[in-house]
Amino acid sequence: MRFNLKPVLAVLFMATSASIMTTSVQAQDDETLIGHISNGFESPGAAMPMPAKGGNTDLSDEDIENVLAYLRKEFGK
């Protein structure tokens, strides 16, 4: 898997700093998580919502799929 790392750093930072790969998140299907990354999401009790595409409107659908694949690989499903 090859992709430009620079455009996805914001999403990776938001995802990992927000503990996205908690057990409840790991149990969600890829379609749901791609929706959260693409459209933004506010977890109950969160200090602030994750903006759509981590605030980086330049992210492509392929970038988002690669972010999720990376998170699944590193943190498991």
C-alpha positions in Angstrom: 0.0 0.0 0.0 1.5 3.3 -1.1 0.0 6.7 -0.4 1.1 10.2 0.4 1.6 10.3 4.1 1.4 14.1 4.5 -2.3 14.5 3.7 -3.3 11.9 6.2 -1.3 13.0 9.2 -4.1 15.2 10.5 -6.6 12.3 10.5 -4.1 9.9 12.0 -3.3 12.4 14.8 -7.0 13.0 15.5 -7.8 9.3 15.3 -5.0 8.1 17.7 -5.3 11.1 20.0 -9.0 10.5 20.4 -8.4 6.8 21.1 -10.4 5.8 18.0 -9.3 2.2 18.3 -11.0 1.5 21.6 -12.9 -1.8 21.8 -16.2 -0.1 20.9 -14.7 1.5 17.8 -12.8 -1.6 16.8 -16.2 -3.4 16.7 -17.6 -1.0 14.1 -17.6 -2.0 10.5 -15.4 -0.2 7.9 -18.3 1.6 6.3 -19.3 3.2 9.6 -15.7 4.3 10.4 -15.1 5.6 6.9 -18.3 7.7 7.3 -17.0 9.1 10.6 -13.6 10.0 9.1 -15.2 11.4 5.9 -18.0 13.4 7.6 -16.7 14.0 11.1 -17.9 12.6 14.3 -18.5 13.6 17.9 -18.3 10.8 20.5 -20.5 11.1 23.5 -18.6 13.0 26.2 -15.9 14.1 23.8 -14.2 17.4 24.5 -14.5 18.3 20.8 -15.7 16.6 17.6 -13.4 15.2 15.0 -13.9 17.4 11.9 -14.6 15.9 8.6 -11.5 14.4 7.0 -9.6 15.5 10.1 -9.9 19.1 8.8 -8.0 18.2 5.6 -10.4 18.7 2.7 -7.7 17.5 0.3 -8.1 13.8 1.5 -9.4 11.5 -1.2 -11.6 8.5 -0.6 -8.5 6.4 -1.2 -6.5 8.3 1.5 -9.3 7.7 3.9 -9.5 3.9 3.1 -5.7 3.8 3.6 -6.0 5.5 7.0 -8.5 3.0 8.1 -6.4 0.1 6.8 -3.4 1.4 8.7 -5.4 1.8 11.9 -6.8 -1.7 11.6 -3.3 -3.1 10.9 -1.7 -1.3 13.9 -4.5 -1.5 16.4 -6.5 -4.6 15.2 -10.1 -5.0 14.5 
